[in-house]
Each structure stands twice: as C-alpha cells, then as structure tokens.
Amino acid sequence: MLFNKGLALCSAMVLAAVPYQAMAQSTVQLVEDDARDSGVMLGGSTDGAVRTTQLSSATSVSNVLIAAPVATTSTVSAPATTFNSSTFLSGEWFSSLNTDSLRTLLSSLTPATSNLPGTVTDTTTRDATVVETVTEVVRDTVETVTDAVAGAVDAVVDTVVAVVDAAVGAVTGTSQPTATAGVTVPDLSGAQLAGPSAPVVVPPAVDDQAAPAGPSQPTGQLPAVEKTFDVYDRAQLWTALNEALNLSGAIIRIHPGNYGSLLWKKRLHTKGRVFLVAATAEKPVFTKMDFGGSQNIAISGVKVASGESVLISFYGAKDVLLTDSMLTSANNDRNPWDNGNTGIHIRSAADVTVSDVTFEDLRLAIYVQRSANVIVRYNTMNWLREGMNVAATDRFLLHRNYFTEFHPNYAKGEHPDTVQFWNVNETAGVSNSKLIENVMIHGGCRAVQGFFLGAERAAYWHSNLEIRGNVYYGSSPHGISVSRTNGLKLANNVVVASPNGDRNNSDRSADGKCSGGYSPRMRASTSTNVEAFNNVGMTTPLLADGEVKYDNWDIVDAFYGGLPWADVFVNGRMTSDTPALSEFVTKDPSLTRTKKGGILEAFPHGMRKLGTTGALLDALAAHAKGA
C-alpha cells in the first residue's frame, strides 16, 4: 500500500511541479526576442506581453518568474496507465509520459508558435530571399524553444525517475541509482515498503549477433571493460547505467523489449566508455533517447520509434556514437507526410559519430548545429521530406550515405534539400568539412535538391570544403550548389538529370505529390579559391570568373548539347526511378575515363549489414580518426 502511495506521489510531481503557464510565457518571449533580433515581425498582437525569465538547462523550473497570469488556460491529461510496481518496473507508465500533451498545451497557450510560417516559394535560382530568411529564423527559434522547454521538463522528470527507481530498488532488492548532479536520490534501503519480491532473473546464454564474414568486415571484441550487464527491462537498464558511472568502462547488453524513453543527461562516464548494445539480433525498442550533456557513450543495435519531435538528442554531448540502429515514426507506413519529427539533433556537441543507421518515415533525418568533429557515414536516409540541416559546424564529414525516396508535399510549398548548409542567426559558417562519395537518387516526378550549401549572412562564409565523388540523379536545378565559400574543391562528382528533369518547368500536381523539373547543375557562386575538375554533369561547373576548372565533362541534353550518354556511361542514360550506383560508373574505355572523370568504380554506401558488434567496431575506428 505504501509502495503504491509513494508511486502516486511521485507521479503527481510530474504533473504538478512544472508551471506550464510560465513555460508558455517563456516560449512566447523567446519567439519574440529571436524575431526582434533578426529584424523579423511575427504576426499577432503583442498587447499584454509578459516578460519572463528565459528557461535554460541551468534554470530551476520553480524559479521562473511570472509577471502576470496568462489568460488562456488548458489542461494536460494524466497518463492512463495504472500506478503499480509492474508498470514502473517495465517502464510502461513513464513511456506514457511523453511530450505530446505538453506540446498540445503549449500550442494552445501560444498561438504564435503554432501559426509560424513554414513554407517558402520554390524558384529555379533559390537565391536567399526574404521569405526564406524568415523561414530559417523561425526554424532556429522553434529549435531553441523546444530545447528550453524540453530541458525544463526533463529536469523534473529526471528527479522523479530517480526517486521512483530508488523505491523500486528498495522493493525488489536491486541496487539503488547513484545520485547525479542536480538530482537528490532518497536512501530507501531501510524503508519498510509493501510489495511483491521481484523474481530472480537469470540471463540466458545469448551470443552477440555476429557480423557476416567478408574481407573488409571488422572482427574482434569490444574494448575491455570492468563489467558487463544483461538487462531485460527499464529498471534494470537504469540500475546498470548508474553503476557504470563508477566503473572503468561497461557493456550493457539490452535484451529485446520495449524500454520507453531513456533520459540519460549530464552523465560524463569519465572512468570509461559505456556501451549500450543489443543483446540479440532483435533490436530493443525505445520511444526516445536523450543524452544531452553526456559523454563517453556508444549505442549500437537499437530501434527508436515514436511521434516524439526528436527521437535522439545529442544536445551538448561529447564523444558519443550511434550505429546499427533504426530511427522511424510511431506508424512506420512509409508516408512521411503524416510525420513531423526529426531523427537526431546534434547541437552544441563535439566528437559525434553516426554510422550504419537507417532513417525512415520522418520529416527530417539529422540536424547539426554549432558543433565540431561530427561524422555521418554509411547511413540510409529514405522516405523523408528532407535530409539534413547543417549550420555553424567545424570538421563535418559526410561519407558514403544513401539518400533516396524523398516525398515532400509540394502543395504546401516544400522544397526539400538532401543536405542544406545555412547560417541564419549564426556567427560562423561550416568549415574544414568534407562531403565524400554520397549517393543521392531522386528519380520519379519529384524535384529534390542535392547539396544546397548557402550562407544567408554575407559576413560569415563557409570555408575549406571538399565535395568529391558524389552522385546526384534528379530534377532540381540545384544538384550541387555552393555559395559564399572560401576554399572549395569540387572533384569527380556526377550530377545528371532524371527524365523528370527534361520537363523544364515548375508545374506541380494538385495533390502535391509531383513537381516540375529542370536539368540539374553544379555551381559555386560568390565563392573564392575554387578548383573544379574531373566532374561529369549536364554542364560543366558554373564558377565565377577567375576560378579554376579543368577536365570536366558535360552530357548531351536538348538545350546545351554535350557528349552522348552512351559515350560516358556503359548503359547510356539512366531512366528508372532508383538506378543502381553501378550505372553511374564512367565507361571503360572512354575519353572521360582516360582523364579520370566521374566515378571510376562503385563503392559501398548506405547502411551495411555488419551486425551490432561489427558496426560498432567499425564506427569506433572511424571515430578515433575524426572528421
């Protein structure tokens, strides 16, 4: 009886401790301040605006000052799951405490955030327009607001989780969690709590899934650690993670099951890396993973699936890896129109590697901002509305990823980028970065941009970029477009039109599923110290006067002429929606190949089948080299 009362008390804390009106007011103020700083006027009246303290990860929720009450009121429904030991041990109750209800509340309290502009008008030139600038300002504002609110909510949830797990430990006889910064865990070791004794779980002997044999297949074992755990539910996972804080490295083998959300924030693991790995070939399932401010963690072999706005957060994280995993929506129906979530946020982070991960049925795959030494390699990103956003980041490596099946809603004016660089509200561009041997296959009736590397703020250019060996197949004029960059090498890229590119118009279907198309180009505008060579495209790269280009090859089209397709590619022109990479290899023999133009052989790309351990070993080796 006392056990259930304690759980009910902790549960009530989640709903009662967070002043939602204060959060809503802070949300409004953040939007207004960010817009004002950017010179953008948002719609809606500002009469009666209330000044509030801006929320941050270091701000106590209870200390937020409210100058005046908010007129609008709303309610958040409590989780329907019954409070009892089994729901807490399994993580079922906490899984029901996601941010959906908070998001609904904030939307009703702050209509300014729910009615922000989200579309721009696509043009054939896609120069930085006022409308596009507003869109990027709004995007950054929403990200800031989301992080602030999520940080405040998570601070409360972290405390409640620690208290509940301590109670669970006392009832079941499992180890109590170790206290972490900002979270006080009560000592319940001597408490007399009613409740059934937890059965002793004997982990079965399960071999880690082996990576398939092959000459390039990484083999061996994970680095030596002080202790290996086998966990079967959320409570055991939490206990193992806390014990690992005081170990010289740990491997936590996670067995199949539903683990809900994992909020593991500001845990440094200074004594040794902790490895969270699938124990079998069946991936354990999470609804959300948040490693904000944490360090020295590697995750391999998990599935994260839900409607959460961000599935995995590495906000402020350092020295973290994710591999051999699947990120998708709650209803993985390969229809990204009904999804608004992002796979991974990498923001204000350092030394992050994402390798051999599939992103599917999401709005956006990866968001990278204000970070350093970020590696994104061998991932498959498909059934999305947009690929990646990158801003103000130093040492970014994009290597051998596979992008395909992007499905924007053209009726809403969406203009998807495979990868976009931008710098709105930033004081730096992207620097010392490489985009190497990525494959962008965007056939069909949809014009999807390839690399659109822009810099809206003229004072902050990108610098030292290498774009080499990439393939773009599609019908956007922006196959590879770069602007405001000092130091650019553009080499051995293949940028060719799909049949939709022959339309040469911007007509869109009424249902929003198809767009017009144009012949794609390679260009570097308003850029200096540019060298372009050995590229194959519908035209040779378009550069400013005085920049260097040589040994580039253009394919024949109806408007500009050029070499016949059959003179460059062994099978002539590609016409299917998703041609294989082998179709883009330069024909042997040919004049283009003699000059080493285009790509000379096919290469592995997208998520590989290396297995949980094999993928992790491969990622660790790349992580050690850095971007």
C-alpha positions as CSV (number, residue, x, y, z in Angstrom):
1,M,0.0,0.0,0.0
2,L,2.8,2.4,1.0
3,F,4.6,1.5,-2.2
4,N,1.7,2.5,-4.4
5,K,1.1,5.7,-2.5
6,G,4.7,6.6,-3.0
7,L,4.5,6.0,-6.7
8,A,1.3,8.0,-6.9
9,L,3.0,10.9,-5.1
10,C,6.0,10.8,-7.5
11,S,3.6,10.6,-10.4
12,A,1.7,13.7,-9.2
13,M,5.0,15.6,-9.1
14,V,5.4,15.3,-12.8
15,L,2.0,16.9,-13.5
16,A,2.1,19.4,-10.6
17,A,5.8,20.5,-10.5
18,V,6.0,22.1,-13.9
19,P,4.4,25.6,-14.1
20,Y,3.1,25.2,-17.7
21,Q,1.9,28.8,-17.9
22,A,5.4,30.0,-17.1
23,M,6.8,27.7,-19.8
24,A,4.2,29.1,-22.3
25,Q,5.1,32.7,-21.5
26,S,8.8,31.9,-21.8
27,T,8.1,30.3,-25.2
28,V,6.3,33.5,-26.4
29,Q,9.2,35.7,-25.2
30,L,11.8,33.5,-26.8
31,V,10.0,33.7,-30.2
32,E,9.5,37.5,-29.9
33,D,13.1,38.1,-28.8
34,D,14.6,35.9,-31.5
35,A,12.4,37.5,-34.2
36,R,13.3,41.0,-32.9
37,D,17.0,40.3,-33.0
38,S,16.6,39.1,-36.6
39,G,14.5,42.1,-37.7
40,V,11.5,39.9,-38.4
41,M,8.0,40.9,-37.3
42,L,5.8,37.9,-36.4
43,G,2.0,38.0,-36.9
44,G,-0.3,38.5,-33.9
45,S,-0.8,41.2,-31.3
46,T,1.9,41.8,-28.7
47,D,-0.5,43.6,-26.3
48,G,-0.2,42.3,-22.8
49,A,3.1,40.5,-23.5
50,V,4.7,39.3,-20.3
51,R,8.4,39.5,-19.7
52,T,9.7,36.2,-18.2
53,T,12.9,34.6,-17.3
54,Q,14.3,32.6,-20.2
55,L,14.5,28.9,-19.5
56,S,17.8,27.0,-19.9
57,S,19.2,23.7,-18.8
58,A,20.6,25.5,-15.7
59,T,17.3,27.3,-14.8
60,S,15.2,25.9,-12.0
61,V,11.7,25.5,-13.1
62,S,10.4,26.6,-9.7
63,N,12.3,29.9,-10.0
64,V,10.7,31.1,-13.3
65,L,9.1,34.5,-12.5
66,I,5.6,35.2,-13.9
67,A,4.8,38.9,-14.1
68,A,1.2,38.4,-14.9
69,P,-1.2,35.5,-15.3
70,V,-1.8,34.0,-18.7
71,A,-5.4,34.5,-19.7
72,T,-5.7,31.3,-21.7
73,T,-5.9,28.1,-19.7
74,S,-5.6,24.4,-20.6
75,T,-5.3,21.1,-19.0
76,V,-3.0,18.1,-19.5
77,S,-4.4,14.7,-19.1
78,A,-2.7,12.4,-16.7
79,P,-1.3,9.2,-18.1
80,A,-4.0,6.5,-18.3
81,T,-1.6,3.7,-17.2
82,T,-2.3,2.4,-13.7
83,F,0.3,3.2,-11.0
84,N,1.7,-0.1,-9.7
85,S,5.0,-1.8,-9.4
86,S,4.8,-3.8,-12.7
87,T,4.1,-0.7,-14.8
88,F,7.0,1.1,-13.3
89,L,9.4,-1.9,-13.5
90,S,8.5,-2.3,-17.2
91,G,8.7,1.4,-17.8
92,E,5.1,1.4,-19.2
93,W,3.9,4.4,-17.1
94,F,6.9,6.6,-17.9
95,S,6.6,5.7,-21.6
96,S,3.1,7.3,-21.4
97,L,4.6,10.5,-20.0
98,N,5.9,11.8,-23.4
99,T,5.9,15.4,-24.5
100,D,2.8,15.2,-26.7
101,S,0.5,16.6,-24.1
102,L,2.9,19.4,-23.2
103,R,3.2,20.2,-26.9
104,T,-0.6,20.4,-27.2
105,L,-0.8,22.7,-24.2
106,L,2.0,25.0,-25.5
107,S,0.3,25.2,-28.9
108,S,-3.0,26.3,-27.3
109,L,-1.3,28.8,-25.0
110,T,1.0,30.3,-27.6
111,P,-0.7,30.5,-31.0
112,A,2.3,32.4,-32.2
113,T,4.3,29.2,-32.2
114,S,1.6,27.1,-33.9
115,N,1.0,29.5,-36.7
116,L,4.6,30.4,-37.7
117,P,5.3,30.4,-41.4
118,G,6.7,27.0,-42.6
119,T,6.9,27.2,-46.3
120,V,8.7,29.2,-49.0
121,T,8.1,29.6,-52.7
122,D,10.5,27.4,-54.7
123,T,12.3,29.1,-57.7
124,T,14.8,27.9,-60.2
125,T,17.5,30.0,-58.7
126,R,16.8,29.6,-55.0
127,D,18.7,32.7,-54.0
128,A,18.4,33.8,-50.4
129,T,15.1,35.7,-50.4
130,V,13.3,37.5,-47.5
131,V,10.8,34.7,-47.2
132,E,13.5,32.0,-47.0
133,T,15.3,34.1,-44.3
134,V,12.1,34.3,-42.3
135,T,11.7,30.5,-42.6
136,E,15.2,29.8,-41.3
137,V,14.8,32.3,-38.4
138,V,11.5,30.5,-37.4
139,R,13.2,27.1,-37.7
140,D,16.0,28.2,-35.4
141,T,13.6,29.8,-33.0
142,V,11.5,26.7,-32.8
143,E,14.6,24.6,-32.1
144,T,15.6,27.0,-29.3
145,V,12.2,27.0,-27.8
146,T,11.9,23.2,-28.0
147,D,15.3,22.7,-26.3
148,A,14.4,25.2,-23.5
149,V,11.1,23.6,-22.7
150,A,12.4,20.1,-23.0
151,G,15.3,20.9,-20.7
152,A,12.9,22.2,-18.0
153,V,10.6,19.3,-18.3
154,D,13.4,16.7,-18.3
155,A,14.9,18.2,-15.2
156,V,11.7,17.4,-13.3
157,V,11.3,14.0,-14.9
158,D,14.9,13.1,-14.1
159,T,14.2,13.8,-10.4
160,V,11.0,11.8,-10.4
161,V,12.6,8.9,-12.2
162,A,15.5,8.8,-9.6
163,V,13.0,8.8,-6.7
164,V,10.8,6.1,-8.2
165,D,13.8,3.9,-9.2
166,A,15.1,4.2,-5.6
167,A,11.7,3.0,-4.4
168,V,11.7,0.2,-6.9
169,G,15.2,-0.8,-5.8
170,A,14.1,-1.0,-2.2
171,V,11.1,-3.2,-3.1
172,T,12.9,-5.5,-5.4
173,G,16.3,-5.6,-3.7
174,T,18.1,-4.2,-6.8
175,S,20.9,-1.6,-6.4
176,Q,19.8,2.0,-5.9
177,P,20.8,4.5,-8.6
178,T,23.8,6.7,-8.0
179,A,23.0,10.3,-7.4
180,T,23.8,12.6,-10.2
181,A,24.4,16.4,-10.4
182,G,21.2,18.3,-9.5
183,V,19.2,15.1,-8.6
184,T,18.8,14.0,-5.0
185,V,18.0,10.3,-4.5
186,P,16.5,9.4,-1.1
187,D,18.0,6.5,0.8
188,L,15.2,3.9,0.9
189,S,17.4,1.0,1.8
190,G,15.9,0.7,5.2
191,A,12.3,1.5,4.4
192,Q,9.6,-1.0,5.0
193,L,7.6,-0.9,1.8
194,A,4.9,-3.3,0.9
195,G,5.0,-5.1,-2.4
196,P,5.9,-8.4,-4.0
197,S,9.5,-9.5,-4.2
198,A,10.9,-9.4,-7.7
199,P,11.8,-12.8,-9.1
200,V,15.5,-13.5,-9.7
201,V,16.2,-13.2,-13.4
202,V,18.9,-15.5,-14.8
203,P,20.1,-14.2,-18.1
204,P,20.2,-16.9,-20.7
205,A,23.4,-17.5,-22.6
206,V,22.9,-15.4,-25.8
207,D,25.7,-14.8,-28.2
208,D,26.0,-11.4,-29.6
209,Q,24.9,-11.3,-33.2
210,A,27.9,-11.9,-35.4
211,A,28.8,-9.7,-38.3
212,P,28.8,-11.5,-41.7
213,A,32.2,-12.7,-43.0
214,G,34.0,-10.6,-45.6
215,P,37.4,-9.3,-46.4
216,S,36.6,-5.8,-45.1
217,Q,34.5,-7.0,-42.2
218,P,35.7,-5.7,-38.8
219,T,36.2,-8.6,-36.4
220,G,37.1,-9.0,-32.8
221,Q,35.7,-7.9,-29.5
222,L,34.7,-4.6,-27.9
223,P,37.3,-2.9,-25.8
224,A,37.9,-4.5,-22.4
225,V,35.6,-3.1,-19.7
226,E,35.3,-3.5,-16.0
227,K,31.8,-5.1,-16.0
228,T,29.2,-6.5,-18.5
229,F,25.5,-6.3,-17.7
230,D,22.5,-8.1,-19.2
231,V,19.3,-6.1,-18.8
232,Y,15.7,-7.2,-19.5
233,D,13.6,-4.1,-18.5
234,R,13.8,-0.4,-17.9
235,A,14.5,-0.6,-14.2
236,Q,17.5,-3.0,-14.8
237,L,18.8,-0.7,-17.5
238,W,18.6,2.3,-15.2
239,T,20.4,0.5,-12.4
240,A,23.2,-0.7,-14.8
241,L,23.7,2.8,-16.2
242,N,24.1,4.3,-12.8
243,E,26.5,1.6,-11.7
244,A,28.5,2.2,-14.9
245,L,29.2,5.8,-13.8
246,N,31.7,4.4,-11.3
247,L,33.3,1.7,-13.5
248,S,36.3,1.8,-15.8
249,G,34.0,1.0,-18.8
250,A,30.9,-1.1,-19.0
251,I,29.0,-3.1,-21.6
252,I,25.2,-3.1,-21.1
253,R,23.6,-5.8,-23.3
254,I,19.9,-4.8,-23.8
255,H,17.6,-7.7,-24.5
256,P,14.5,-7.4,-26.7
257,G,11.6,-5.5,-25.3
258,N,10.0,-2.0,-25.1
259,Y,12.1,0.3,-22.9
260,G,10.1,3.6,-23.3
261,S,12.1,6.8,-23.1
262,L,15.7,6.9,-21.9
263,L,16.7,10.3,-20.4
264,W,20.4,10.0,-19.6
265,K,21.6,13.6,-19.4
266,K,24.7,15.2,-17.9
267,R,26.4,11.8,-17.2
268,L,30.1,12.0,-18.0
269,H,31.4,8.5,-17.6
270,T,34.8,9.8,-17.0
271,K,36.3,6.5,-15.9
272,G,35.5,4.6,-19.1
273,R,33.1,4.4,-22.0
274,V,29.7,2.7,-21.6
275,F,28.5,0.6,-24.5
276,L,24.7,0.2,-24.9
277,V,24.3,-2.7,-27.3
278,A,21.6,-5.1,-28.4
279,A,22.0,-8.5,-26.8
280,T,20.5,-10.3,-29.8
281,A,19.6,-9.7,-33.4
282,E,16.2,-8.4,-32.3
283,K,16.6,-4.7,-31.6
284,P,15.3,-3.3,-28.2
285,V,12.8,-0.5,-28.8
286,F,12.8,2.9,-27.3
287,T,10.4,5.9,-27.8
288,K,13.1,8.5,-27.2
289,M,16.8,8.7,-26.1
290,D,18.2,11.9,-24.7
291,F,21.9,12.1,-24.0
292,G,22.1,15.9,-23.6
293,G,25.3,17.0,-21.9
294,S,26.6,13.4,-21.5
295,Q,29.9,12.0,-22.6
296,N,31.7,8.8,-23.5
297,I,28.7,6.7,-24.6
298,A,28.3,4.3,-27.6
299,I,24.9,2.9,-28.7
300,S,24.5,0.0,-31.2
301,G,21.6,-2.1,-32.3
302,V,18.6,-0.2,-31.1
303,K,15.3,0.9,-32.6
304,V,13.8,4.3,-31.7
305,A,10.2,4.7,-32.9
306,S,7.6,7.2,-31.8
307,G,5.9,10.5,-32.5
308,E,8.4,12.5,-30.4
309,S,9.6,15.6,-32.0
310,V,13.2,14.5,-31.7
311,L,14.0,10.8,-31.4
312,I,17.6,11.0,-30.3
313,S,19.2,14.2,-28.8
314,F,22.9,14.7,-28.5
315,Y,22.5,18.4,-27.4
316,G,25.7,19.4,-25.6
317,A,27.0,15.8,-25.8
318,K,30.6,14.8,-26.3
319,D,32.4,11.7,-27.5
320,V,29.2,9.7,-28.4
321,L,28.5,7.1,-31.1
322,L,25.3,5.6,-32.6
323,T,25.4,2.7,-35.0
324,D,23.5,-0.3,-36.4
325,S,20.2,1.3,-35.5
326,M,16.8,2.2,-36.9
327,L,15.0,5.5,-36.4
328,T,11.4,5.9,-37.5
329,S,8.0,7.2,-36.7
330,A,5.4,5.5,-34.5
331,N,3.4,4.4,-37.5
332,N,6.1,3.3,-40.0
333,D,3.9,3.4,-43.1
334,R,6.5,4.9,-45.5
335,N,4.4,8.1,-45.7
336,P,6.4,11.0,-44.3
337,W,3.5,13.4,-44.9
338,D,1.9,12.3,-41.6
339,N,5.2,12.8,-39.6
340,G,6.7,16.0,-38.2
341,N,9.6,14.6,-36.3
342,T,13.4,14.6,-36.6
343,G,15.7,11.6,-36.2
344,I,18.7,13.1,-34.4
345,H,19.6,16.5,-33.0
346,I,23.4,17.2,-32.8
347,R,23.6,20.7,-31.3
348,S,26.4,22.3,-29.3
349,A,28.1,18.9,-29.4
350,A,31.6,17.6,-30.1
351,D,33.0,14.3,-31.3
352,V,29.8,12.6,-32.6
353,T,29.7,9.7,-35.0
354,V,26.5,8.4,-36.6
355,S,27.2,5.3,-38.7
356,D,25.1,2.5,-40.3
357,V,21.8,3.8,-39.2
358,T,18.5,3.8,-41.2
359,F,16.3,6.9,-41.0
360,E,12.8,6.2,-42.3
361,D,9.3,7.8,-42.3
362,L,10.4,11.1,-40.8
363,R,10.2,14.7,-41.7
364,L,14.0,15.4,-41.3
365,A,16.8,12.9,-40.7
366,I,19.6,14.8,-38.9
367,Y,20.0,18.4,-37.6
368,V,23.6,19.5,-36.9
369,Q,24.3,23.0,-35.4
370,R,27.1,24.7,-33.6
371,S,29.1,21.5,-33.2
372,A,32.6,20.2,-34.0
373,N,34.0,16.9,-35.3
374,V,30.8,15.3,-36.5
375,I,30.9,12.2,-38.7
376,V,27.9,10.9,-40.6
377,R,28.7,7.8,-42.6
378,Y,27.1,4.8,-44.2
379,N,23.6,5.7,-43.3
380,T,20.4,5.2,-45.3
381,M,18.0,8.1,-45.3
382,N,14.8,7.3,-47.1
383,W,11.0,8.0,-47.0
384,L,11.7,11.5,-45.7
385,R,10.5,15.0,-46.5
386,E,14.0,16.4,-46.0
387,G,17.5,15.1,-45.3
388,M,20.0,17.1,-43.3
389,N,20.4,20.6,-42.0
390,V,23.9,21.8,-41.0
391,A,24.9,25.2,-39.6
392,A,27.9,26.7,-37.9
393,T,29.9,23.5,-37.6
394,D,33.6,22.8,-37.9
395,R,35.0,19.5,-39.2
396,F,31.9,17.8,-40.5
397,L,32.4,14.6,-42.6
398,L,29.5,13.2,-44.7
399,H,30.7,9.9,-46.2
400,R,29.0,7.2,-48.3
401,N,25.5,7.9,-47.2
402,Y,22.5,6.9,-49.4
403,F,19.6,9.3,-49.8
404,T,16.5,8.3,-51.7
405,E,12.7,8.3,-51.7
406,F,12.2,11.9,-50.5
407,H,8.5,12.8,-50.6
408,P,7.8,16.5,-50.0
409,N,4.4,18.0,-50.0
410,Y,4.6,20.4,-53.0
411,A,1.1,21.7,-52.4
412,K,2.5,23.2,-49.2
413,G,5.4,24.7,-51.0
414,E,8.0,22.4,-49.5
415,H,11.4,22.4,-51.2
416,P,13.4,19.5,-49.8
417,D,17.2,19.6,-49.6
418,T,19.2,16.4,-49.4
419,V,21.8,18.4,-47.4
420,Q,21.5,22.1,-46.7
421,F,24.1,24.4,-45.1
422,W,22.8,27.7,-43.7
423,N,23.9,30.4,-41.2
424,V,20.8,32.5,-40.3
425,N,21.3,33.7,-36.7
426,E,24.8,32.3,-36.7
427,T,28.2,34.0,-36.5
428,A,30.1,31.3,-38.4
429,G,29.6,29.1,-41.5
430,V,30.6,25.5,-42.0
431,S,34.4,25.0,-42.1
432,N,37.0,22.3,-42.7
433,S,34.4,19.8,-43.9
434,K,34.1,17.0,-46.5
435,L,31.2,15.6,-48.4
436,I,32.7,12.4,-50.0
437,E,31.1,9.7,-52.1
438,N,27.5,10.2,-51.1
439,V,24.7,8.8,-53.4
440,M,21.6,10.9,-53.9
441,I,18.9,9.1,-56.0
442,H,15.9,11.3,-56.6
443,G,14.1,9.9,-59.6
444,G,10.4,9.9,-60.3
445,C,8.2,13.0,-60.5
446,R,9.7,14.8,-57.6
447,A,12.4,17.6,-57.8
448,V,14.6,17.2,-54.7
449,Q,17.7,19.4,-54.3
450,G,21.0,17.8,-53.7
451,F,23.7,19.7,-51.8
452,F,22.4,23.3,-51.3
453,L,25.2,24.9,-49.3
454,G,24.1,28.5,-48.8
455,A,25.2,31.3,-46.4
456,E,22.4,33.9,-45.9
457,R,24.5,36.1,-43.7
458,A,27.1,37.7,-46.0
459,A,29.6,38.3,-43.3
460,Y,30.0,34.7,-42.3
461,W,31.2,32.5,-45.2
462,H,31.8,28.7,-45.3
463,S,35.5,27.8,-45.7
464,N,37.7,24.9,-46.7
465,L,35.1,22.5,-48.2
466,E,35.8,19.4,-50.2
467,I,33.0,17.9,-52.3
468,R,34.3,14.8,-54.1
469,G,32.9,11.6,-55.7
470,N,29.2,12.3,-55.0
471,V,26.3,11.2,-57.3
472,Y,23.2,13.2,-57.8
473,Y,20.4,11.9,-60.0
474,G,17.2,14.0,-60.1
475,S,15.4,17.0,-61.5
476,S,16.2,20.0,-59.3
477,P,18.4,22.8,-60.8
478,H,20.4,22.5,-57.6
479,G,22.3,19.3,-58.0
480,I,25.4,20.7,-56.1
481,S,25.0,24.4,-55.4
482,V,27.6,26.3,-53.2
483,S,27.7,30.0,-52.3
484,R,29.8,32.3,-50.1
485,T,32.6,29.8,-49.6
486,N,36.3,30.5,-49.4
487,G,38.3,27.4,-50.4
488,L,36.3,24.8,-52.3
489,K,37.4,21.6,-54.1
490,L,34.8,20.2,-56.4
491,A,36.0,16.9,-57.9
492,N,34.8,13.7,-59.6
493,N,31.1,14.4,-58.9
494,V,28.4,13.1,-61.2
495,V,25.3,15.3,-61.5
496,V,22.8,14.1,-64.1
497,A,19.1,14.5,-64.9
498,S,16.4,12.0,-64.4
499,P,13.7,12.0,-67.0
500,N,11.6,14.5,-64.9
501,G,14.4,17.0,-65.5
502,D,13.5,17.2,-69.2
503,R,10.2,18.9,-68.4
504,N,12.0,22.3,-67.9
505,N,9.1,23.8,-65.9
506,S,7.9,24.2,-62.3
507,D,4.4,22.9,-62.7
508,R,3.1,21.0,-59.7
509,S,0.3,18.4,-59.4
510,A,-2.8,19.4,-57.5
511,D,-2.3,16.7,-54.9
512,G,1.2,17.9,-54.0
513,K,2.9,14.6,-54.9
514,C,4.7,15.7,-58.0
515,S,6.6,18.8,-59.1
516,G,8.1,20.2,-62.3
517,G,11.7,19.6,-63.1
518,Y,14.8,21.2,-64.6
519,S,18.2,20.0,-65.6
520,P,20.5,19.8,-62.5
521,R,23.7,21.8,-62.3
522,M,26.9,22.2,-60.4
523,R,27.7,25.8,-59.4
524,A,29.8,27.8,-57.0
525,S,28.6,31.4,-56.8
526,T,30.1,34.3,-54.9
527,S,33.0,31.9,-53.8
528,T,36.7,32.2,-53.9
529,N,39.7,29.9,-54.2
530,V,37.6,27.3,-56.1
531,E,39.0,24.4,-58.0
532,A,36.7,22.1,-60.1
533,F,37.9,19.2,-62.0
534,N,37.0,15.7,-63.3
535,N,33.3,16.3,-62.8
536,V,30.5,14.9,-65.0
537,G,27.3,16.9,-65.4
538,M,24.7,18.3,-67.6
539,T,27.0,21.3,-68.0
540,T,30.5,21.9,-66.7
541,P,30.5,23.5,-63.2
542,L,29.4,27.2,-63.2
543,L,32.1,29.2,-61.4
544,A,32.9,32.9,-61.1
545,D,35.4,34.4,-63.4
546,G,39.0,33.7,-62.5
547,E,38.2,30.5,-60.6
548,V,39.9,27.3,-61.7
549,K,38.2,24.4,-63.6
550,Y,39.6,21.8,-65.9
551,D,38.9,18.3,-67.3
552,N,35.1,18.5,-66.6
553,W,32.6,16.7,-68.9
554,D,29.1,17.6,-69.9
555,I,26.3,15.2,-71.1
556,V,24.1,16.0,-74.0
557,D,20.7,17.5,-73.4
558,A,18.1,19.2,-75.5
559,F,19.3,22.7,-74.7
560,Y,23.1,22.7,-74.2
561,G,24.5,19.8,-76.3
562,G,27.4,17.8,-75.0
563,L,28.7,14.2,-75.1
564,P,26.2,11.4,-75.8
565,W,25.2,9.4,-72.7
566,A,26.5,6.2,-74.2
567,D,29.9,7.7,-74.6
568,V,30.2,8.3,-70.8
569,F,28.2,5.5,-69.2
570,V,28.2,1.9,-70.1
571,N,24.4,1.6,-70.3
572,G,23.8,5.0,-71.7
573,R,21.1,7.1,-69.9
574,M,19.5,6.1,-66.6
575,T,15.7,6.2,-66.8
576,S,14.4,4.3,-63.7
577,D,13.4,6.0,-60.5
578,T,16.1,4.3,-58.5
579,P,19.0,3.3,-60.7
580,A,21.9,1.4,-59.1
581,L,25.2,3.2,-58.4
582,S,27.0,0.9,-61.0
583,E,25.0,2.7,-63.8
584,F,26.9,5.9,-63.0
585,V,30.4,4.5,-63.3
586,T,32.4,6.0,-66.1
587,K,32.5,3.8,-69.1
588,D,35.7,1.8,-69.7
589,P,37.2,2.5,-72.2
590,S,36.2,6.1,-72.9
591,L,37.8,9.5,-73.2
592,T,36.2,10.6,-70.0
593,R,37.7,7.7,-68.1
594,T,41.1,8.3,-69.6
595,K,41.0,11.7,-67.9
596,K,39.7,10.1,-64.7
597,G,36.4,11.9,-65.0
598,G,33.4,11.0,-62.8
599,I,33.4,7.9,-60.5
600,L,35.7,5.1,-61.7
601,E,34.1,2.2,-59.6
602,A,31.1,1.6,-57.4
603,F,31.5,1.8,-53.7
604,P,29.6,0.6,-50.6
605,H,27.1,3.2,-49.5
606,G,24.1,3.3,-47.1
607,M,23.6,1.1,-44.1
608,R,25.6,-2.1,-44.2
609,K,24.9,-5.4,-42.6
610,L,27.8,-5.6,-40.1
611,G,25.9,-6.7,-37.0
612,T,25.8,-5.0,-33.7
613,T,29.4,-5.6,-32.7
614,G,30.9,-5.3,-36.2
615,A,29.2,-2.0,-36.9
616,L,30.3,-0.7,-33.5
617,L,34.0,-1.7,-34.0
618,D,33.9,-0.1,-37.5
619,A,32.4,3.1,-36.1
620,L,34.9,3.2,-33.2
621,A,37.8,3.1,-35.7
622,A,36.3,6.0,-37.7
623,H,35.5,7.9,-34.6
624,A,39.1,7.7,-33.5
625,K,40.3,9.2,-36.8
626,G,37.9,12.0,-36.5
627,A,36.4,14.2,-39.3
